[in-house]
Amino acid sequence: MAGKSGLLGGESISQYLNDLKTDIQNLYLRDSVPWIVGYSGGKDSTAVLQLVWYAISDKLLKPIHIISTDTLVENPIVASWVENSHKAIKKASALNTLPFYPHRLMPEVSNTFWVNLIGKGYPAPRHKFRWCTERLKIKPSNKFIMDVTKDSGESILVLGARKTESSTRSAVMKKHEKNRVTDKLSPSGSLVGCNIFTPIEDWTNDDVWMYLMQFKNPWGYHNQDLLTMYQGASPDGECPLVVDSSTPSCGDSRFGCWVCTLVEKDKSMSAMIQNDAEKEWMAPLLAIRNALDFRLMGNGDTDNSASDRHLRDFRRMNGKVSFMGEGERLRVIPGPYTQESRANWLKMLLEAQKLIQNTGPAYVKDIELITVEELNEIRRIWLFEKNETEDLLPSIYE
């Protein structure tokens, strides 16, 4: 199945899905290699997990681990969706004696977003200094995958990656196709002993929604609610039911970390706040995200990734001063956030947390934008690594 000739392209949808089910079953039953399904709670990973669930529901053989990476700065609506999905998966799996085991993976406290930004003073991520992805997402998932792989010598990672997501994703997938083990099964480029299975790699956005709307969620969640969540995250508020290849889909809604400054604008969170009065409580989060965005600082030069230099020390993390350019163009390369800036970020974050807890809906009364463990680690860094004997954190927290 490829492009518009996929699920939406003909009358043989049932035959196609039956063939795909058989392919999944054959791969699952081929050996004792454990499976790991990457599940973000989004439409693609939901479709993949649903396909696997239906395929092996009567073919019990080996465990299937479901991993979700919680960066601790996920969009709160999506994070709640994933958490509740895990509960439903556990319940349905136990009730039907199925081998699905969900796992919530988190970064070590030393690698969390706020410990690095507020504690160490790392500037908000940008394409020239993208320090977040490795620490928050890649390390937790890779550790789990390699632990499973070491125990059995091999593993299969099932992902909802699709070639039509982006030209970059398509290029990477096509590159890995050269070393394929079987159809849609490629060796990982970085995880030894792990093969990656991409059953919906040729599906379009419309294919994914068509499948989710026509086939019931087997662990008891509601795909219609998932559609509604995407609808709320679309700037125009529209996310129509896909009925044919001419119907536009809502697959461009992007869910990610609410602090993300790698994108110019958090369109999904902005749309949620705009489209739903019940989600207006997220406005303080959007304000913090925009305050972190270097593109919105300084002299309005959106191409200058150092336009937040007024918030940063002139020295690098190692205490040295570095320069770029020459002559009249010689400039200091700014280092980490200053003590004052870091204290202000913490104050802003805690004030937002308190405001949301006090004025938000009941389901966010206990929300934690930063954990106690992170606060303790930040205080340790300020005191013992940066030698800031003022010990500002307790008074800011108080």
Stockholm file with secondary structure:
# STOCKHOLM 1.0

chainA/1-398         MAGKSGLLGGESISQYLNDLKTDIQNLYLRDSVPWIVGYSGGKDSTAVLQLVWYAISDKLLKPIHIISTDTLVENPIVASWVENSHKAIKKASALNTLPFYPHRLMPEVSNTFWVNLIGKGYPAPRHKFRWCTERLKIKPSNKFIMDVTKDSGESILVLGARKTESSTRSAVMKKHEKNRVTDKLSPSGSLVGCNIFTPIEDWTNDDVWMYLMQFKNPWGYHNQDLLTMYQGASPDGECPLVVDSSTPSCGDSRFGCWVCTLVEKDKSMSAMIQNDAEKEWMAPLLAIRNALDFRLMGNGDTDNSASDRHLRDFRRMNGKVSFMGEGERLRVIPGPYTQESRANWLKMLLEAQKLIQNTGPAYVKDIELITVEELNEIRRIWLFEKNETEDLLPSIYE
#=GR chainA/1-398 SS CCGGGSTTSSSCHHHHHHHHHHHHHHHHHSSSCCEEEECCSSHHHHHHHHHHHHHHTTCCCSCEEEEEECCSCBCHHHHHHHHHHHHHHHHHHHHTTCCEEEEEECCCGGGSHHIIIIIICCCCCBTTBCCHHIIIIIHHHHHHHHHHHHHHSCEEEECCCCGGGCHHHHHHHHHHHTTCSBTTEEECSSSTTEEEECTTTTCCHHHHHHHHHHSCCTTSCCHHHHHHHHHHTSTTCCCCCCCSTTSCCCTTCCCCBTTCCSSSCCHHHHHHHHHCGGGGGGHHHHHHHHHHCGGGSTTSCTTCTTTTGGGBCSSCTTSCCCEESCGGGCEECCCSBCHHHHHHHHHHHHHHHHHHHHHSCGGGTTCCSSCHHHHHHHHHIIIIISCCTTCCHHHHHC
#=GC SS_cons         CCGGGSTTSSSCHHHHHHHHHHHHHHHHHSSSCCEEEECCSSHHHHHHHHHHHHHHTTCCCSCEEEEEECCSCBCHHHHHHHHHHHHHHHHHHHHTTCCEEEEEECCCGGGSHHIIIIIICCCCCBTTBCCHHIIIIIHHHHHHHHHHHHHHSCEEEECCCCGGGCHHHHHHHHHHHTTCSBTTEEECSSSTTEEEECTTTTCCHHHHHHHHHHSCCTTSCCHHHHHHHHHHTSTTCCCCCCCSTTSCCCTTCCCCBTTCCSSSCCHHHHHHHHHCGGGGGGHHHHHHHHHHCGGGSTTSCTTCTTTTGGGBCSSCTTSCCCEESCGGGCEECCCSBCHHHHHHHHHHHHHHHHHHHHHSCGGGTTCCSSCHHHHHHHHHIIIIISCCTTCCHHHHHC
//
